Amino acid sequence: MSQTAPSRLPKPISFLFENSIFLIAGTLAALLWANTNSESYESLVHYTIVGGDAHHHADDMHPHEGVDHDEHLLEIPAENQSESRGFLADIYHRVVERPDENGQNHGINLHFLINDILMALFFATAAGEVWEALLPGGSLSNPKKAATPLLATVGGIAGPALLYIGLAAILGETESYGRGWAIPCATDIAFTYMVARLIFGPTHPAIAFLLLLAIADDAAGLVILAIFYPSKAIEPQWFLLTITSMLICWGFSKAKVQSFWPYLLGPGVLCWVSFDLAGIHPALGLVPIVPCLPHAHTDLGIFAREELNRDDTLNAMMHWWKNPIEIILGLFGLANAGVVINTLGAGTYLVLFGLLVGKPVGICLFTLLAKSVFRLEIPSGMTMRHILLIGIISSIGFTVALFVSTAAFKGADQAILDGAKMGALLSFVGAPLSFIAAKFLKINSGKPDASTEQPS
């Protein structure tokens, strides 16, 4: 598992990167800005950087042209425009101009740049963590070792989803809010790890259990996003481009290309484009190439410092991007957390109850199922009290929940989207609740339980 290299930055700067301060700052700035001057906030977030009809007004034309250079396309039926442009020009038009079903070009705005291009790097590193965990010696490589946290992960997904769907049905809001069932399934790995480390201490077995759960949750989240929240109608023929990009990666690997930059800038970009054209959320566009990068054949474990000395391409990429991704997450918070406070609604409570209640209940029930039905073990030094606390800590959805909110309610009424986002933001209350629960459950930092529960 990739680890954080000893920082050469000054301690105050290092503190910012190691404790997700950029994400917190971006989120708070967005909330303050949106609630004091929402118009200027929305103008910035949706500012078109390149492409779009706004860039082709008559005022912008050269005097000798007389007409917009794309005006002739308006006379051609939409279904024939791709043929008139040619294959590569059509790909450029779809990726950069970003036309909707009515033929209006929206271009690439700041929100898209952050959510769908820069966040692809975040999901690539998450996929890298999952892939390394599956390698021999990794936390997910031994089915028997990983079985209990994996079942707990299933509970941590099923519990929130079922509670969300059930409450939506009771409130009669299934039609409006039903698509958001996956929002409370998310776990923010950065914040949950930070809170767990403060509560349990860095070496408590509960930390490893939580990371196993969070990594598996990340993997499930990638699948849910790809299957249930496509960005548009699926066009499977573009997956040939995905396969091509993976083959190019394989060729680079065979040619012993060690730097990760050729992989990202060549097949990585190609793979991202293929996802965008196919209708899969483009933020997942780098995930398929991750297993194709040269990597170690074993994982040394979650806390192994020896990982830092490995120079394989996958490890190098993950270490290089660690700090830049913290800044990207800060931009993500700024671009997505600008919710007006008075938008609290049914979606807020559905997401919040799903996370704060459904997540710990689901994790506890499925862990009990693992013990009593499948005769699996809880790690030495842990009891069900620790499992309950892990469930509460895991209720912090935040980053991923915000992302899924945007994907789930894309094109929906703004009040519905903002209400769901508010639920994701308020899930951060899971942090203070975790500290309160730790006191109530008498769980002390760094002290595994002496009376460890064994399978009955």
C-alpha positions as CSV (number, residue, x, y, z in Angstrom):
1,M,0.0,0.0,0.0
2,S,1.4,3.4,-0.9
3,Q,2.5,5.5,2.0
4,T,3.2,9.2,2.5
5,A,6.9,10.0,2.0
6,P,8.6,11.9,4.8
7,S,7.7,15.5,3.8
8,R,10.5,18.0,2.9
9,L,8.0,20.8,3.2
10,P,8.0,23.2,6.2
11,K,5.9,21.7,9.0
12,P,3.0,24.2,8.7
13,I,2.8,23.5,5.0
14,S,3.1,19.8,5.5
15,F,0.3,20.0,8.1
16,L,-2.0,21.5,5.4
17,F,-1.4,18.6,3.0
18,E,-1.5,15.8,5.5
19,N,-4.8,16.8,7.2
20,S,-7.0,17.7,4.1
21,I,-7.0,21.4,5.1
22,F,-7.3,22.4,1.4
23,L,-10.5,20.5,1.1
24,I,-11.9,22.0,4.3
25,A,-10.8,25.5,3.3
26,G,-12.3,25.1,-0.2
27,T,-15.6,23.9,1.2
28,L,-15.9,26.7,3.8
29,A,-15.0,29.3,1.2
30,A,-17.7,27.9,-1.2
31,L,-20.3,27.9,1.6
32,L,-19.5,31.5,2.6
33,W,-19.3,32.8,-1.0
34,A,-22.6,31.1,-2.1
35,N,-24.4,32.4,0.9
36,T,-23.2,36.0,0.5
37,N,-23.0,36.5,-3.2
38,S,-24.4,33.4,-5.0
39,E,-24.5,35.1,-8.4
40,S,-20.8,35.7,-8.6
41,Y,-20.1,32.3,-7.2
42,E,-22.2,30.6,-9.9
43,S,-20.6,32.8,-12.6
44,L,-17.2,31.6,-11.6
45,V,-18.0,27.9,-11.2
46,H,-19.7,27.8,-14.6
47,Y,-17.4,30.1,-16.4
48,T,-16.7,28.6,-19.8
49,I,-12.9,28.1,-20.4
50,V,-13.0,26.8,-23.9
51,G,-15.6,26.0,-26.6
52,G,-19.3,26.5,-26.2
53,D,-21.7,28.7,-28.1
54,A,-20.8,31.7,-25.9
55,H,-17.5,31.8,-27.7
56,H,-19.0,32.2,-31.1
57,H,-21.1,35.3,-30.8
58,A,-21.2,37.7,-33.8
59,D,-19.2,40.3,-31.8
60,D,-16.3,37.9,-31.6
61,M,-16.1,37.3,-35.4
62,H,-13.5,38.8,-37.6
63,P,-15.0,41.5,-39.9
64,H,-14.1,39.7,-43.1
65,E,-15.8,36.5,-42.1
66,G,-19.4,37.8,-42.0
67,V,-20.7,34.6,-40.4
68,D,-19.8,32.3,-37.5
69,H,-17.4,29.6,-38.7
70,D,-19.8,26.9,-37.5
71,E,-22.9,28.5,-38.9
72,H,-23.0,26.2,-41.9
73,L,-23.4,23.2,-39.6
74,L,-26.8,24.6,-38.4
75,E,-28.2,23.9,-41.9
76,I,-27.2,20.3,-41.7
77,P,-29.4,17.8,-39.8
78,A,-27.9,17.0,-36.4
79,E,-27.5,13.3,-37.2
80,N,-25.4,14.2,-40.3
81,Q,-23.2,16.8,-38.7
82,S,-20.6,14.3,-37.5
83,E,-20.1,13.0,-41.1
84,S,-19.7,16.6,-42.3
85,R,-16.9,17.2,-39.8
86,G,-15.0,14.0,-40.2
87,F,-14.0,11.5,-37.5
88,L,-11.3,13.4,-35.5
89,A,-13.1,16.7,-35.9
90,D,-16.3,15.1,-34.5
91,I,-14.4,13.7,-31.5
92,Y,-13.0,17.2,-30.8
93,H,-16.4,18.7,-31.2
94,R,-18.0,16.2,-28.8
95,V,-15.2,16.4,-26.2
96,V,-14.5,20.2,-26.3
97,E,-17.7,21.9,-27.6
98,R,-19.8,19.4,-25.6
99,P,-23.2,19.7,-27.5
100,D,-26.4,18.6,-25.7
101,E,-29.3,16.7,-27.3
102,N,-30.6,20.0,-28.7
103,G,-27.4,20.8,-30.4
104,Q,-26.4,23.6,-28.0
105,N,-22.7,23.7,-27.3
106,H,-21.7,24.1,-23.7
107,G,-18.0,23.9,-23.9
108,I,-15.6,23.1,-21.0
109,N,-16.4,25.2,-18.0
110,L,-14.5,25.4,-14.7
111,H,-16.9,23.0,-13.0
112,F,-16.3,20.3,-15.7
113,L,-12.5,20.9,-15.6
114,I,-12.4,20.2,-11.8
115,N,-15.0,17.5,-11.5
116,D,-14.4,15.5,-14.7
117,I,-10.8,16.2,-15.6
118,L,-8.8,16.9,-12.5
119,M,-10.8,14.6,-10.3
120,A,-9.8,11.8,-12.7
121,L,-6.4,11.9,-11.0
122,F,-8.1,11.5,-7.6
123,F,-10.0,8.4,-8.8
124,A,-6.8,7.0,-10.4
125,T,-5.0,7.1,-7.1
126,A,-8.0,5.5,-5.4
127,A,-7.9,2.8,-8.0
128,G,-4.1,2.4,-7.4
129,E,-4.8,1.8,-3.7
130,V,-7.4,-0.8,-4.6
131,W,-5.0,-2.5,-7.1
132,E,-2.1,-2.6,-4.7
133,A,-4.4,-4.0,-2.0
134,L,-5.2,-6.9,-4.3
135,L,-1.5,-7.8,-4.9
136,P,0.1,-10.7,-2.9
137,G,0.6,-9.5,0.7
138,G,-2.0,-6.7,0.2
139,S,-4.8,-6.2,2.6
140,L,-7.4,-7.6,0.1
141,S,-5.2,-10.4,-1.3
142,N,-6.2,-13.0,1.3
143,P,-9.9,-13.7,1.1
144,K,-10.0,-15.2,4.6
145,K,-8.2,-12.2,6.0
146,A,-10.3,-9.7,4.2
147,A,-13.6,-11.4,4.4
148,T,-15.0,-9.7,7.6
149,P,-14.2,-6.1,6.5
150,L,-15.5,-6.9,3.0
151,L,-18.8,-8.1,4.4
152,A,-18.8,-5.0,6.6
153,T,-18.4,-3.0,3.4
154,V,-21.4,-4.7,1.9
155,G,-23.4,-3.7,5.0
156,G,-22.0,-0.2,4.8
157,I,-23.4,0.1,1.3
158,A,-26.7,-1.8,1.7
159,G,-27.6,-0.2,5.0
160,P,-27.5,3.4,3.8
161,A,-29.1,2.6,0.4
162,L,-32.0,0.7,1.9
163,L,-32.7,3.3,4.6
164,Y,-32.5,6.1,2.0
165,I,-34.9,4.2,-0.3
166,G,-37.3,3.3,2.5
167,L,-37.4,6.8,3.9
168,A,-37.9,8.3,0.4
169,A,-40.9,5.9,-0.1
170,I,-42.4,6.8,3.3
171,L,-42.1,10.5,2.6
172,G,-43.5,10.0,-0.9
173,E,-40.3,11.4,-2.5
174,T,-39.2,8.4,-4.5
175,E,-39.8,10.1,-7.8
176,S,-37.8,13.2,-6.9
177,Y,-35.1,11.7,-4.8
178,G,-34.9,8.0,-5.7
179,R,-31.8,8.4,-7.9
180,G,-29.8,9.6,-5.0
181,W,-29.7,6.2,-3.2
182,A,-26.0,5.8,-3.7
183,I,-25.0,9.1,-2.1
184,P,-25.0,7.8,1.5
185,C,-23.1,4.7,0.5
186,A,-19.9,6.8,0.1
187,T,-17.1,6.9,2.7
188,D,-14.5,9.7,2.6
189,I,-11.3,7.7,3.1
190,A,-9.1,10.8,3.9
191,F,-11.3,12.2,6.6
192,T,-12.3,8.8,8.1
193,Y,-8.6,7.8,8.3
194,M,-7.7,11.1,10.0
195,V,-10.5,10.8,12.6
196,A,-9.7,7.1,13.2
197,R,-6.0,7.8,13.7
198,L,-6.9,10.5,16.3
199,I,-9.3,8.2,18.2
200,F,-7.5,4.8,18.0
201,G,-3.9,5.8,17.5
202,P,-1.8,4.9,14.4
203,T,-1.2,1.2,15.3
204,H,-4.5,0.0,16.6
205,P,-5.9,-3.0,14.6
206,A,-9.1,-1.0,14.0
207,I,-7.1,1.3,11.7
208,A,-6.3,-1.6,9.3
209,F,-9.9,-2.8,9.5
210,L,-11.2,0.7,8.6
211,L,-8.8,1.1,5.7
212,L,-9.8,-2.3,4.3
213,L,-13.4,-1.2,4.5
214,A,-12.7,2.2,3.0
215,I,-10.6,0.7,0.1
216,A,-13.4,-1.9,-0.7
217,D,-15.9,1.0,-0.5
218,D,-13.9,3.0,-3.0
219,A,-13.9,0.0,-5.4
220,A,-17.6,-0.4,-5.0
221,G,-18.1,3.3,-5.5
222,L,-16.2,3.2,-8.8
223,V,-18.5,0.4,-10.0
224,I,-21.7,2.2,-8.8
225,L,-20.7,5.4,-10.6
226,A,-19.9,3.6,-13.8
227,I,-23.0,1.5,-13.9
228,F,-25.8,3.5,-12.3
229,Y,-24.7,7.1,-13.1
230,P,-23.5,7.2,-16.8
231,S,-23.0,10.8,-17.9
232,K,-25.3,10.2,-20.9
233,A,-26.6,7.3,-23.1
234,I,-24.0,4.5,-23.3
235,E,-22.2,4.2,-26.6
236,P,-20.3,0.9,-26.1
237,Q,-18.4,1.1,-29.4
238,W,-16.1,3.6,-27.8
239,F,-14.8,1.0,-25.3
240,L,-12.7,-0.2,-28.3
241,L,-10.7,3.0,-27.6
242,T,-10.5,2.0,-23.9
243,I,-9.0,-1.4,-24.9
244,T,-6.6,0.3,-27.3
245,S,-5.3,2.6,-24.5
246,M,-4.8,-0.4,-22.2
247,L,-2.9,-2.2,-25.0
248,I,-0.7,0.9,-25.5
249,C,0.0,0.9,-21.8
250,W,1.0,-2.7,-22.0
251,G,3.3,-1.9,-24.9
252,F,4.9,0.9,-22.9
253,S,5.4,-1.6,-20.0
254,K,7.0,-4.2,-22.3
255,A,9.3,-1.5,-23.7
256,K,10.3,-0.8,-20.0
257,V,9.0,2.8,-20.0
258,Q,9.4,3.7,-16.3
259,S,8.2,7.3,-16.1
260,F,4.5,7.6,-15.5
261,W,4.1,10.7,-17.7
262,P,4.0,8.9,-21.0
263,Y,1.3,6.6,-19.6
264,L,-0.8,9.6,-18.4
265,L,-0.3,11.9,-21.4
266,G,-0.7,9.2,-24.1
267,P,-3.0,6.2,-23.3
268,G,-4.3,8.0,-20.2
269,V,-5.8,10.9,-22.2
270,L,-7.0,8.4,-24.8
271,C,-8.8,6.3,-22.1
272,W,-10.3,9.5,-20.6
273,V,-11.7,10.5,-24.0
274,S,-13.1,7.0,-24.6
275,F,-15.0,7.1,-21.3
276,D,-16.4,10.6,-22.1
277,L,-17.5,9.5,-25.6
278,A,-18.9,6.2,-24.3
279,G,-21.1,7.9,-21.7
280,I,-19.3,6.6,-18.6
281,H,-18.4,9.3,-16.1
282,P,-15.1,10.8,-17.4
283,A,-13.7,11.2,-13.9
284,L,-13.3,7.4,-13.9
285,G,-11.4,7.7,-17.2
286,L,-7.9,6.8,-15.9
287,V,-9.0,3.8,-13.8
288,P,-8.6,1.2,-16.6
289,I,-4.9,2.0,-17.2
290,V,-3.9,1.8,-13.5
291,P,-3.5,-2.0,-13.5
292,C,-1.5,-1.7,-16.7
293,L,1.2,0.5,-15.2
294,P,4.4,-1.3,-14.1
295,H,4.0,-2.1,-10.5
296,A,5.5,-4.2,-7.7
297,H,4.3,-7.9,-7.6
298,T,3.7,-7.7,-3.9
299,D,2.2,-5.2,-1.5
300,L,4.1,-4.8,1.8
301,G,1.1,-3.8,3.8
302,I,-0.8,-0.8,5.0
303,F,1.9,0.5,7.3
304,A,5.1,-0.7,5.6
305,R,7.6,2.2,5.3
306,E,9.6,0.1,2.8
307,E,7.0,1.0,0.2
308,L,8.6,4.5,0.0
309,N,11.8,2.9,-1.4
310,R,10.0,1.3,-4.3
311,D,10.4,3.1,-7.6
312,D,7.9,1.2,-9.8
313,T,5.8,3.4,-12.0
314,L,2.5,3.0,-10.1
315,N,4.1,3.9,-6.8
316,A,5.9,6.8,-8.3
317,M,2.7,8.2,-9.8
318,M,0.8,7.9,-6.6
319,H,3.5,9.5,-4.5
320,W,4.1,12.3,-7.1
321,W,0.4,13.2,-7.2
322,K,-0.4,13.0,-3.5
323,N,0.1,16.7,-2.7
324,P,-1.3,18.1,-6.0
325,I,-4.4,16.0,-5.4
326,E,-4.9,17.7,-2.0
327,I,-5.0,21.0,-3.9
328,I,-7.4,19.4,-6.5
329,L,-9.7,18.4,-3.6
330,G,-9.6,22.0,-2.4
331,L,-10.8,23.1,-5.8
332,F,-13.4,20.4,-5.8
333,G,-14.7,21.7,-2.4
334,L,-14.8,25.2,-3.8
335,A,-16.6,24.2,-7.0
336,N,-19.2,21.8,-5.4
337,A,-19.9,22.9,-1.8
338,G,-21.4,26.3,-2.7
339,V,-24.9,25.4,-1.3
340,V,-27.3,28.1,0.0
341,I,-28.0,27.2,3.6
342,N,-31.8,27.5,3.2
343,T,-31.8,24.7,0.7
344,L,-32.3,22.1,3.4
345,G,-34.9,19.7,2.3
346,A,-36.0,16.1,2.0
347,G,-32.8,15.1,0.2
348,T,-30.7,16.5,3.0
349,Y,-32.3,14.3,5.6
350,L,-32.4,11.3,3.4
351,V,-28.6,11.5,2.8
352,L,-27.9,12.4,6.4
353,F,-29.9,9.6,7.9
354,G,-28.5,7.2,5.4
355,L,-25.0,8.0,6.4
356,L,-25.3,8.6,10.2
357,V,-27.7,5.8,10.8
358,G,-27.7,3.4,7.9
359,K,-23.9,3.2,7.7
360,P,-23.1,2.1,11.3
361,V,-26.1,-0.2,11.5
362,G,-25.3,-1.9,8.2
363,I,-21.6,-2.3,9.1
364,C,-22.5,-3.8,12.6
365,L,-25.2,-6.1,11.3
366,F,-23.0,-7.5,8.5
367,T,-20.1,-8.0,10.9
368,L,-22.3,-9.9,13.2
369,L,-23.4,-11.9,10.2
370,A,-19.8,-12.7,9.4
371,K,-19.2,-13.9,13.0
372,S,-22.3,-15.9,13.7
373,V,-23.2,-17.3,10.3
374,F,-19.9,-17.5,8.4
375,R,-17.8,-18.1,11.5
376,L,-15.3,-15.4,10.5
377,E,-13.0,-13.6,12.9
378,I,-12.9,-10.0,14.1
379,P,-9.2,-9.0,14.2
380,S,-7.4,-9.5,17.5
381,G,-7.7,-6.5,19.8
382,M,-11.1,-5.6,18.6
383,T,-14.7,-6.1,19.8
384,M,-18.1,-5.1,18.5
385,R,-17.6,-1.8,20.3
386,H,-14.8,-1.0,17.9
387,I,-16.9,-2.1,14.9
388,L,-19.7,0.2,16.0
389,L,-17.3,3.1,16.3
390,I,-15.8,2.3,12.9
391,G,-19.3,2.4,11.5
392,I,-19.9,5.9,13.0
393,I,-16.5,7.1,11.7
394,S,-17.4,5.7,8.2
395,S,-20.5,7.9,8.1
396,I,-18.4,10.8,7.0
397,G,-19.3,10.8,3.3
398,F,-18.2,14.3,2.4
399,T,-16.0,14.3,-0.8
400,V,-17.3,11.2,-2.5
401,A,-20.9,11.9,-1.4
402,L,-20.6,15.3,-2.9
403,F,-19.3,13.9,-6.2
404,V,-22.1,11.2,-6.3
405,S,-24.7,13.9,-5.5
406,T,-23.6,15.8,-8.6
407,A,-23.7,12.7,-10.8
408,A,-27.0,11.4,-9.4
409,F,-29.0,14.6,-9.8
410,K,-27.4,16.0,-13.0
411,G,-30.0,17.9,-14.8
412,A,-32.4,17.8,-11.9
413,D,-34.0,20.8,-10.1
414,Q,-31.3,22.8,-8.4
415,A,-33.1,22.7,-5.1
416,I,-33.0,18.9,-5.2
417,L,-29.3,18.8,-6.0
418,D,-28.4,21.5,-3.4
419,G,-30.5,19.6,-0.7
420,A,-28.6,16.4,-1.4
421,K,-25.3,18.2,-1.3
422,M,-26.2,19.8,2.0
423,G,-26.7,16.3,3.4
424,A,-23.3,15.3,2.1
425,L,-21.7,18.3,3.7
426,L,-23.5,17.8,7.0
427,S,-22.2,14.3,7.2
428,F,-19.0,15.8,8.6
429,V,-20.9,15.9,11.9
430,G,-19.9,12.2,12.0
431,A,-16.5,13.4,13.1
432,P,-17.5,15.0,16.5
433,L,-20.0,12.2,16.9
434,S,-17.2,9.7,16.6
435,F,-15.2,11.3,19.4
436,I,-18.3,11.4,21.6
437,A,-19.0,7.7,20.9
438,A,-15.4,6.8,21.7
439,K,-15.8,8.4,25.1
440,F,-19.2,6.7,25.7
441,L,-17.8,3.3,24.5
442,K,-14.7,3.8,26.6
443,I,-12.3,3.3,23.7
444,N,-8.9,4.7,24.4
445,S,-6.3,5.8,21.8
446,G,-3.7,3.2,20.9
447,K,-5.1,0.6,23.3
448,P,-6.4,-2.6,21.7
449,D,-9.1,-4.4,23.7
450,A,-7.5,-7.1,26.0
451,S,-10.7,-9.1,26.0
452,T,-10.8,-9.8,22.2
453,E,-13.9,-11.4,20.9
454,Q,-13.4,-14.6,19.1
455,P,-15.9,-16.3,16.7
456,S,-18.6,-18.1,18.5
